[in-house]
Amino acid sequence: MIESTLPIGVPLLLLGGAIVTVGAGLVRRSAAWPITLVVLVLSALVSVRQLLVVLAEGPLTHRLGGWPPPIGIEFAVDGLSAFVTSVVVVIALLVLLYARDAVRRETPEEEVPFFALLQVLLLGLTGMVLTGDLFNLYVFFEISSLAGYALVGLGSREAPVSAFRYLLLGSLGASFYLMGVGYLYVLTGSLNMADVASILPGLIGNPTLTIAMTMMVAGLSLKMALFPLHGWLPDAYTYASSTATAVIAPIMTKVSAYVLIRVLFFVCDPALRATIPVGSTVAWLAATGIVVGSVMAIAQSDVKRMLAYSSVAQVAYIGVGIGLGTPFALIGATLHILSHATMKSCLFLVTGSVQLQTGRRSLHSYEGLGRVMPWTFAGFTLAALAMIGIPPTAGFFSKWYLVLGGINAGEWPIVLIVVASSLLTAGYFFRLMEKIYANPSPSLKANDPGMLARISIMALGAGVLVLGVANFWFVGEVLQPALPATLRLTGM
């Protein structure tokens, strides 16, 4: 694939893959998984190639239909969008390895729509990341959301109600974002991000601009489940199928967080951010969400629901980094997008494996499972340690950069919350691991899942360790160049 078409390569592959999956699935249902696997492998190769090209040569653009912006729609890839695209596709590929057997067992009659919807979900998410047009972003926003609602609805008996609640709140968030974009269009006459960014400095102090930015941030905060707009998340993650949760939980909220970063730090300049107190509001709401999410996780007896509330807290770490807006804080936020996607995907895959093997979901019923499913819970343990923030896992370093960002911003209460929250996280994970590695009862019958599922779980578990060990190189070579020039650290 030539470099000029790299920005649209992944969305086109996923769109074509979804269509082929449906067509082939009408003839032979078992063809859905291998087709999806081929599409995601190709998408992963394109996304990684795209990242390498951008890091070596700079941003890439592709104009749809040859129409130049701001009239035409432009796909633009810089370091940040290439990084997030790679995270989305690679995590989905690893989950897909687990999904072959899991989907057949959980939703045996829905294999074709499940894998087609999975590709449509990824089409929407990667389109959100790669587009350079604010309204086109909304279109992909809705594509990913509709696929996400459907995937959640394919879960347990309670799943359709959870999906409907998710639909209502998700539509509200999308509406807020769209209205904000409408106000921006009235002010600027443009929807192209780069063009809008060049116009906004002349509109500082305009009350309509304040309304527009507030509505966009509110809509994106709801989609990323930032406290107190997280009401859709716990039930959606709890009642969706294990595969749907393992792909939605790690990447869907992170893409919304990416869009928030894109709007606040690439479309808005520092002078504009200083006149609209969005950052401090996001930071303090996120800090509150860290505490609330962690406390609610401690209160749960269902392991999957515990992980769902844990996601509320973990997303809030990203919100803290975005709200603080310092170089260290943004590095922590972007690094946590990757680290949380990796560790939370691993954790949800393990809970899915346990449920498929034994039907167990409660914390107390996990007693002894670590001894009869050693490979599965080796990955779980690494991911849990990363969630707590134990060095040298990736979770430790993302929190470390957030702490440094809070210190630089002089927000000591937020620093204390980030540090203390690790103790809360340790409380519910160590309680669970004490059960996991207790002596099993003679009646406990369970084994590690099949080879593909083990590969997926162990790769994700090992990933949080590798990313932690290699974090200094990763931050210096990938994340630093991805940030706006005014927010890059010197000497790294």
ZAMARGU-4260 file (C-alpha; in steps of 0.2 Angstrom, whole numbers, plus 5000, padded with zeros to 4 digits):
<rodrens>
0) 5000/5000/5000 | 5007/5017/4995 | 5010/5030/5008 | 4997/5042/5001 | 4983/5029/5005
5) 4989/5023/5022 | 4977/5035/5031 | 4962/5026/5024 | 4969/5009/5023 | 4963/5002/5040
10) 4945/5009/5038 | 4944/5002/5020 | 4950/4985/5026 | 4937/4984/5040 | 4923/4990/5029
15) 4927/4977/5016 | 4929/4964/5029 | 4912/4967/5037 | 4904/4966/5020 | 4913/4950/5015
20) 4910/4942/5032 | 4891/4944/5030 | 4891/4937/5013 | 4902/4922/5017 | 4893/4919/5033
25) 4876/4917/5023 | 4884/4902/5014 | 4895/4895/5029 | 4894/4902/5046 | 4911/4895/5052
30) 4919/4907/5039 | 4916/4922/5049 | 4930/4920/5061 | 4944/4916/5049 | 4939/4931/5038
35) 4939/4943/5053 | 4956/4936/5058 | 4963/4939/5041 | 4956/4957/5040 | 4963/4961/5058
40) 4980/4954/5054 | 4981/4965/5038 | 4974/4980/5048 | 4987/4978/5061 | 5001/4977/5048
45) 4994/4993/5040 | 4992/5002/5057 | 5010/4998/5063 | 5017/5002/5046 | 5008/5019/5047
50) 5015/5022/5064 | 5033/5019/5058 | 5031/5030/5043 | 5024/5044/5053 | 5038/5043/5066
55) 5051/5043/5052 | 5044/5055/5040 | 5030/5065/5048 | 5011/5067/5046 | 5002/5059/5032
60) 4986/5065/5024 | 4973/5059/5011 | 4960/5069/5003 | 4944/5060/4999 | 4939/5062/4981
65) 4953/5074/4978 | 4944/5088/4986 | 4956/5099/4996 | 4951/5105/5014 | 4942/5114/5021
70) 4929/5110/5007 | 4933/5091/5006 | 4935/5078/5020 | 4953/5074/5024 | 4960/5059/5033
75) 4976/5065/5043 | 4988/5054/5052 | 5001/5061/5065 | 5010/5052/5079 | 4996/5052/5091
80) 4982/5046/5079 | 4994/5032/5072 | 4998/5027/5090 | 4980/5025/5095 | 4975/5016/5079
85) 4988/5003/5082 | 4982/5001/5100 | 4964/4999/5094 | 4968/4986/5080 | 4981/4976/5090
90) 4971/4974/5106 | 4956/4969/5095 | 4967/4956/5086 | 4972/4948/5102 | 4954/4947/5108
95) 4949/4939/5092 | 4961/4924/5096 | 4951/4921/5112 | 4934/4924/5103 | 4934/4909/5091
100) 4928/4897/5104 | 4920/4909/5116 | 4908/4916/5103 | 4903/4899/5098 | 4899/4894/5116
105) 4891/4910/5122 | 4881/4916/5106 | 4881/4900/5095 | 4868/4907/5083 | 4876/4924/5081
110) 4893/4921/5075 | 4891/4930/5059 | 4883/4946/5065 | 4895/4946/5080 | 4911/4946/5069
115) 4903/4958/5057 | 4898/4970/5070 | 4915/4969/5078 | 4923/4975/5062 | 4910/4989/5060
120) 4914/4994/5078 | 4933/4995/5074 | 4929/5004/5057 | 4920/5017/5067 | 4933/5019/5081
125) 4948/5020/5068 | 4938/5032/5058 | 4936/5043/5073 | 4955/5043/5076 | 4960/5046/5058
130) 4948/5058/5051 | 4953/5077/5051 | 4935/5083/5050 | 4924/5087/5065 | 4908/5082/5057
135) 4915/5066/5049 | 4921/5062/5066 | 4903/5062/5072 | 4898/5050/5058 | 4911/5038/5063
140) 4906/5041/5081 | 4888/5035/5077 | 4895/5020/5067 | 4905/5014/5082 | 4891/5017/5094
145) 4878/5008/5085 | 4889/4993/5083 | 4894/4994/5101 | 4875/4994/5107 | 4872/4979/5096
150) 4887/4969/5103 | 4882/4973/5121 | 4864/4967/5117 | 4871/4950/5112 | 4876/4946/5130
155) 4866/4938/5145 | 4847/4940/5148 | 4850/4957/5156 | 4861/4963/5141 | 4847/4971/5131
160) 4841/4982/5145 | 4859/4988/5147 | 4862/4990/5129 | 4846/5001/5128 | 4852/5012/5143
165) 4869/5013/5134 | 4860/5019/5118 | 4850/5032/5127 | 4865/5040/5136 | 4877/5037/5121
170) 4864/5046/5110 | 4864/5061/5122 | 4883/5062/5122 | 4883/5061/5103 | 4870/5075/5102
175) 4880/5086/5114 | 4895/5084/5103 | 4886/5087/5087 | 4878/5103/5094 | 4895/5109/5099
180) 4901/5106/5081 | 4887/5115/5075 | 4891/5131/5085 | 4909/5130/5079 | 4903/5129/5061
185) 4893/5144/5063 | 4908/5153/5071 | 4921/5147/5059 | 4913/5142/5043 | 4924/5126/5043
190) 4924/5108/5049 | 4942/5104/5045 | 4951/5102/5061 | 4967/5111/5055 | 4957/5125/5047
195) 4946/5128/5063 | 4962/5128/5074 | 4969/5142/5063 | 4953/5152/5065 | 4949/5150/5084
200) 4963/5161/5091 | 4954/5176/5083 | 4938/5171/5092 | 4944/5171/5110 | 4932/5178/5122
205) 4917/5174/5111 | 4903/5167/5122 | 4897/5156/5108 | 4914/5148/5107 | 4913/5144/5126
210) 4896/5136/5124 | 4903/5125/5109 | 4918/5119/5118 | 4908/5115/5134 | 4895/5105/5124
215) 4909/5095/5114 | 4918/5091/5130 | 4902/5086/5139 | 4897/5074/5125 | 4915/5066/5124
220) 4916/5065/5143 | 4899/5055/5143 | 4906/5043/5129 | 4922/5040/5139 | 4912/5037/5155
225) 4920/5051/5164 | 4912/5053/5182 | 4898/5057/5185 | 4893/5053/5167 | 4898/5035/5169
230) 4881/5028/5172 | 4880/5017/5156 | 4896/5008/5159 | 4894/4996/5174 | 4879/4986/5167
235) 4885/4987/5149 | 4902/4979/5154 | 4894/4967/5167 | 4881/4959/5156 | 4889/4959/5138
240) 4897/4943/5132 | 4915/4940/5138 | 4922/4944/5120 | 4911/4960/5118 | 4917/4966/5135
245) 4935/4962/5132 | 4935/4972/5116 | 4923/4987/5121 | 4931/4990/5138 | 4949/4992/5133
250) 4947/5003/5117 | 4930/5011/5116 | 4932/5024/5130 | 4950/5027/5125 | 4945/5032/5108
255) 4934/5045/5115 | 4948/5051/5127 | 4959/5052/5112 | 4946/5064/5103 | 4945/5074/5119
260) 4964/5076/5118 | 4963/5080/5100 | 4950/5094/5102 | 4958/5102/5118 | 4976/5101/5113
265) 4977/5101/5094 | 4961/5111/5089 | 4962/5123/5103 | 4978/5133/5107 | 4984/5137/5124
270) 4977/5155/5125 | 4960/5148/5121 | 4961/5134/5134 | 4966/5147/5147 | 4950/5157/5144
275) 4938/5142/5146 | 4940/5132/5162 | 4937/5116/5155 | 4953/5108/5160 | 4952/5111/5178
280) 4934/5104/5178 | 4939/5088/5169 | 4953/5086/5181 | 4943/5087/5197 | 4928/5077/5190
285) 4941/5064/5185 | 4950/5064/5202 | 4933/5061/5210 | 4929/5047/5198 | 4945/5039/5203
290) 4939/5038/5221 | 4921/5033/5218 | 4926/5020/5205 | 4938/5012/5217 | 4927/5012/5232
295) 4912/5005/5221 | 4924/4991/5215 | 4929/4986/5233 | 4910/4985/5236 | 4907/4972/5223
300) 4905/4953/5225 | 4904/4949/5206 | 4921/4949/5198 | 4916/4956/5181 | 4906/4970/5189
305) 4921/4974/5200 | 4932/4976/5185 | 4918/4987/5177 | 4919/4999/5191 | 4937/4998/5191
310) 4936/5004/5173 | 4927/5020/5179 | 4942/5024/5190 | 4955/5019/5177 | 4947/5030/5163
315) 4947/5044/5176 | 4966/5043/5177 | 4966/5047/5158 | 4954/5062/5162 | 4966/5068/5176
320) 4980/5069/5163 | 4970/5078/5150 | 4963/5090/5163 | 4980/5095/5171 | 4987/5097/5153
325) 5005/5098/5158 | 5018/5088/5147 | 5020/5075/5160 | 5002/5073/5163 | 4998/5071/5145
330) 5012/5058/5143 | 5004/5049/5158 | 4986/5050/5150 | 4992/5044/5133 | 5003/5030/5141
335) 4988/5025/5151 | 4977/5023/5136 | 4989/5009/5130 | 4993/5001/5147 | 4974/5001/5153
340) 4969/4994/5136 | 4981/4980/5138 | 4978/4975/5156 | 4959/4977/5156 | 4958/4967/5141
345) 4968/4953/5149 | 4957/4954/5165 | 4941/4953/5156 | 4947/4938/5145 | 4951/4929/5161
350) 4934/4932/5169 | 4926/4926/5152 | 4937/4910/5152 | 4932/4906/5170 | 4914/4909/5167
355) 4915/4897/5151 | 4924/4884/5161 | 4915/4884/5177 | 4901/4896/5177 | 4908/4905/5192
360) 4907/4924/5193 | 4907/4929/5212 | 4923/4933/5221 | 4922/4919/5233 | 4919/4906/5220
365) 4936/4910/5212 | 4944/4901/5227 | 4958/4889/5221 | 4956/4893/5202 | 4974/4900/5201
370) 4981/4882/5205 | 4970/4873/5192 | 4971/4887/5178 | 4990/4892/5181 | 4993/4900/5164
375) 4977/4909/5164 | 4980/4917/5181 | 4998/4921/5177 | 4992/4933/5165 | 4978/4939/5177
380) 4991/4942/5190 | 5002/4952/5179 | 4988/4963/5173 | 4981/4965/5191 | 4999/4971/5197
385) 4999/4983/5183 | 4982/4990/5188 | 4988/4993/5206 | 5004/5001/5199 | 5017/4989/5205
390) 5034/4992/5196 | 5040/4988/5183 | 5023/4986/5175 | 5016/4999/5163 | 5003/5004/5175
395) 5016/5010/5187 | 5024/5022/5174 | 5008/5029/5168 | 5003/5034/5186 | 5021/5040/5189
400) 5019/5052/5174 | 5002/5058/5181 | 5010/5061/5198 | 5024/5071/5190 | 5011/5081/5180
405) 5001/5085/5196 | 5016/5091/5204 | 5021/5102/5190 | 5004/5109/5190 | 5004/5112/5209
410) 4988/5101/5211 | 4994/5092/5227 | 4976/5086/5231 | 4975/5077/5214 | 4993/5070/5217
415) 4987/5063/5234 | 4972/5055/5226 | 4982/5047/5212 | 4994/5039/5225 | 4981/5034/5237
420) 4970/5026/5224 | 4983/5013/5221 | 4980/5007/5239 | 4961/5006/5235 | 4965/4996/5219
425) 4977/4985/5229 | 4963/4982/5242 | 4951/4974/5229 | 4964/4965/5219 | 4974/4957/5233
430) 4958/4952/5241 | 4953/4943/5225 | 4971/4935/5222 | 4971/4928/5240 | 4956/4918/5235
435) 4963/4913/5218 | 4979/4906/5225 | 4971/4897/5240 | 4970/4878/5240 | 4956/4872/5229
440) 4942/4861/5235 | 4943/4843/5228 | 4927/4846/5218 | 4934/4860/5208 | 4935/4855/5190
445) 4943/4868/5178 | 4958/4869/5166 | 4966/4882/5156 | 4957/4887/5140 | 4962/4882/5123
450) 4978/4887/5115 | 4972/4902/5106 | 4964/4909/5121 | 4980/4906/5132 | 4991/4914/5119
455) 4979/4930/5119 | 4979/4930/5139 | 4998/4927/5141 | 5002/4940/5127 | 4992/4953/5135
460) 4999/4949/5152 | 5017/4949/5146 | 5013/4965/5137 | 5010/4975/5153 | 5027/4970/5159
465) 5036/4973/5142 | 5028/4990/5140 | 5034/4994/5158 | 5052/4989/5156 | 5053/4998/5139
470) 5043/5013/5144 | 5057/5026/5143 | 5061/5021/5125 | 5042/5021/5121 | 5039/5038/5129
475) 5054/5046/5120 | 5052/5038/5103 | 5033/5036/5101 | 5023/5047/5114 | 5034/5062/5114
480) 5034/5066/5096 | 5015/5063/5096 | 5011/5077/5107 | 5009/5095/5102 | 5026/5104/5100
485) 5022/5116/5114 | 5019/5101/5126 | 5035/5091/5122 | 5048/5089/5136 | 5066/5094/5132
490) 5080/5082/5136 | 5070/5066/5132
</rodrens>
